[in-house]
């Protein structure tokens, strides 16, 4: 059975073919993330890359195939970043969590909303692939980190880990939307830091926590 680690290793080791292909993908990626899918032409990508359309079509038979290659590369990069965090035992728990969640963003959350809407409407299969990878990976990775935190005594273990993961996913669902960030005048990095700070450190000060701890202990005694 494949685990998230073996799937990530497979994605990272799935070779990117040639320098020319990488060059063409890079130029296409710049165009797609800036203008979306529908407004970009193969002719523009070929011009940016400094090659003829014939050369571009020799490597990629159409714009959809080129976008899919760009999406695959984004997924591979994200998988590599996640694996680097997972195998780095020297990272402090909070920093590991921040890097993992940041990596899973797939950079798409920082893309202009109009571009994201264009990709969703006009390249839905590729968009769905990106979103499915992001959602599945973030759930699996957060679950792993939460359980690790509980095992190491970094997170309290009196709350079911599945509930913690579900709560985190629900809280983070809308917090990273570009529209929300713009309304609150926050950068993507600031939003990540705030979500992690609030979720793992809480809103209450030490002064306010004491009465809540005593009340919680009393409730626990009554339940037992």
VOGU-3710 file (C-alpha; in Angstrom, 3 decimals, decimal comma):
1> xxxxxxxxxx> 0,000/0,000/0,000  1,310/3,442/-0,922  1,837/5,890/1,933  2,000/9,653/1,583  5,812/9,365/1,829  6,109/6,849/-1,013  3,762/8,890/-3,173  5,821/12,020/-2,513  9,086/10,213/-3,281  7,534/8,988/-6,538
11> xxxxxxxxxx> 6,513/12,509/-7,473  9,937/13,939/-6,658  11,848/11,237/-8,542  9,578/11,341/-11,595  12,172/13,020/-13,823  11,687/16,253/-15,706  12,843/15,416/-19,195  15,098/18,011/-20,772  16,461/21,511/-20,444  14,320/22,641/-23,364
21> xxxxxxxxxx> 11,162/21,207/-21,865  11,933/22,892/-18,549  12,600/26,177/-20,353  9,281/25,956/-22,184  7,412/25,042/-19,000  8,989/27,952/-17,139  7,885/30,449/-19,780  4,407/28,934/-19,958  4,159/28,966/-16,183  4,928/32,688/-16,057
31> xxxxxxxxxx> 2,210/33,349/-18,611  -0,435/31,093/-17,071  0,031/32,407/-13,516  -0,051/35,993/-14,725  -2,833/35,928/-17,311  -4,718/32,685/-16,738  -5,391/30,019/-19,351  -7,839/31,433/-21,883  -5,920/34,644/-22,650  -2,588/32,917/-23,312
41> xxxxxxxxxx> -1,641/31,604/-26,762  0,972/29,105/-27,828  2,424/31,793/-30,068  3,049/34,068/-27,068  4,697/31,253/-25,123  6,933/30,394/-28,077  7,903/34,054/-28,422  8,715/34,330/-24,705  10,828/31,185/-24,954  12,647/32,389/-28,057
51> xxxxxxxxxx> 11,642/29,392/-30,153  9,379/28,777/-33,122  5,823/27,498/-32,678  6,941/24,362/-34,512  9,538/23,677/-31,813  7,004/24,316/-29,044  4,484/21,944/-30,621  7,163/19,278/-30,971  7,430/19,155/-27,183  3,804/19,929/-26,298
61> xxxxxxxxxx> 0,982/19,127/-28,770  -1,374/21,731/-27,315  -1,964/24,396/-24,674  -3,877/22,001/-22,418  -0,967/19,547/-22,390  1,428/22,388/-21,590  -0,734/23,598/-18,700  -0,937/20,046/-17,385  2,892/19,843/-17,471  3,100/23,111/-15,528
71> xxxxxxxxxx> 0,619/21,789/-12,953  2,594/18,565/-12,629  5,747/20,571/-11,993  4,014/22,622/-9,280  2,900/19,398/-7,613  6,428/17,945/-7,826  7,944/21,059/-6,270  5,421/21,007/-3,450  6,010/17,287/-2,851  9,763/17,899/-2,623
81> xxxxxxxxxx> 9,290/20,726/-0,113  6,977/18,581/2,017  9,387/15,658/2,004  12,260/17,955/3,038  10,225/19,110/6,041  9,121/15,597/6,988  12,658/14,188/7,059  14,232/17,169/8,864  14,098/16,064/12,521  16,027/19,160/13,579
91> xxxxxxxxxx> 13,157/21,538/12,800  11,290/22,882/15,858  7,680/21,720/15,883  6,138/25,150/15,194  8,521/25,863/12,313  7,890/22,419/10,820  4,158/23,087/10,877  4,566/26,535/9,330  6,771/25,256/6,496  4,545/22,297/5,730
101> xxxxxxxxxx> 1,346/24,306/5,533  3,110/27,003/3,522  4,467/24,424/1,063  1,039/22,925/0,525  -0,250/26,260/-0,702  0,925/25,288/-4,221  1,383/29,030/-4,787  -2,127/29,101/-6,192  -3,565/30,886/-3,177  -1,402/33,904/-3,958
111> xxxxxxxxxx> -2,474/34,081/-7,609  -4,745/36,923/-8,702  -8,406/35,931/-8,106  -9,300/36,632/-11,762  -6,590/34,218/-12,914  -7,764/31,549/-10,487  -11,335/31,963/-11,728  -10,178/31,656/-15,334  -8,278/28,463/-14,565  -11,272/27,000/-12,739
121> xxxxxxxxxx> -13,650/27,864/-15,591  -11,507/27,152/-18,648  -9,066/24,501/-17,431  -11,186/22,739/-14,837  -9,498/19,331/-15,129  -6,074/20,765/-14,309  -7,487/23,016/-11,587  -9,277/20,058/-9,999  -6,034/18,069/-10,051  -4,196/20,861/-8,242
131> xxxxxxxxxx> -6,965/21,331/-5,685  -7,333/17,605/-5,034  -3,600/17,263/-4,431  -3,601/20,289/-2,138  -6,602/19,149/-0,080  -5,489/15,526/0,252  -1,910/16,461/1,041  -2,739/19,102/3,614  -5,120/16,751/5,451  -2,621/13,885/5,490
141> xxxxxxxxxx> 0,304/16,107/6,463  -1,521/18,010/9,212  -2,754/14,683/10,603  0,809/13,342/10,693  2,208/16,468/12,355  -0,590/16,640/14,937  -0,097/13,002/15,923  3,668/13,518/16,079  3,156/16,608/18,260  0,955/14,624/20,642
151> xxxxxxxxxx> 3,409/11,742/20,771  6,313/14,070/21,589  4,352/15,994/24,201  4,250/19,175/22,103  0,448/19,108/21,786  -2,108/18,134/24,404  -3,381/14,598/23,897  -6,737/14,819/25,668  -8,478/15,816/22,422  -8,924/13,271/19,589
161> xxxxxxxxxx> -6,389/13,973/16,813  -9,042/13,511/14,106  -11,072/16,308/15,708  -8,007/18,579/15,887  -7,292/18,021/12,187  -10,933/18,622/11,202  -11,054/21,791/13,300  -7,835/23,084/11,788  -8,985/22,362/8,238  -12,268/24,154/8,847
171> xxxxxxxxxx> -10,583/27,178/10,408  -7,993/27,476/7,645  -10,429/26,919/4,761  -11,251/30,568/4,176  -8,390/32,277/5,988  -6,000/31,996/3,028  -8,409/33,146/0,319  -6,922/36,137/-1,552  -10,176/38,095/-1,115  -10,037/37,632/2,661
181> xxxxxxxxxx> -6,361/38,528/2,843  -6,941/41,693/0,814  -9,823/42,745/3,047  -7,676/42,316/6,169  -4,547/43,794/4,526  -2,528/40,678/5,358  0,169/38,924/3,389  0,055/35,178/2,800  2,946/34,660/5,253  1,274/36,729/7,966
191> xxxxxxxxxx> -1,931/34,712/7,604  -0,015/31,433/8,024  1,719/32,748/11,147  -1,544/33,985/12,667  -3,421/30,751/11,977  -0,663/28,674/13,562  -0,298/31,090/16,489  -4,014/31,162/17,244  -4,581/27,465/16,622  -1,580/26,067/18,494
201> xxxxxxxxxx> -0,956/28,799/21,073  -4,498/30,057/21,595  -6,048/33,489/22,041  -6,057/33,540/25,840  -3,206/35,067/27,820  -1,593/33,119/30,675  -3,625/35,233/33,109  -6,886/34,239/31,451  -5,958/30,584/31,079  -5,812/29,757/34,791
211> xxxxxxxxxx> -9,576/30,029/35,499  -10,317/28,056/32,334  -7,858/25,340/33,355  -9,482/25,048/36,806  -12,963/24,902/35,253  -11,795/22,270/32,793  -10,284/20,166/35,566  -13,565/20,323/37,504  -15,546/19,233/34,418  -13,107/16,372/33,886
221> xxxx> -13,504/15,202/37,495  -17,312/15,231/37,175  -17,155/13,235/33,936  -14,960/10,589/35,534
//
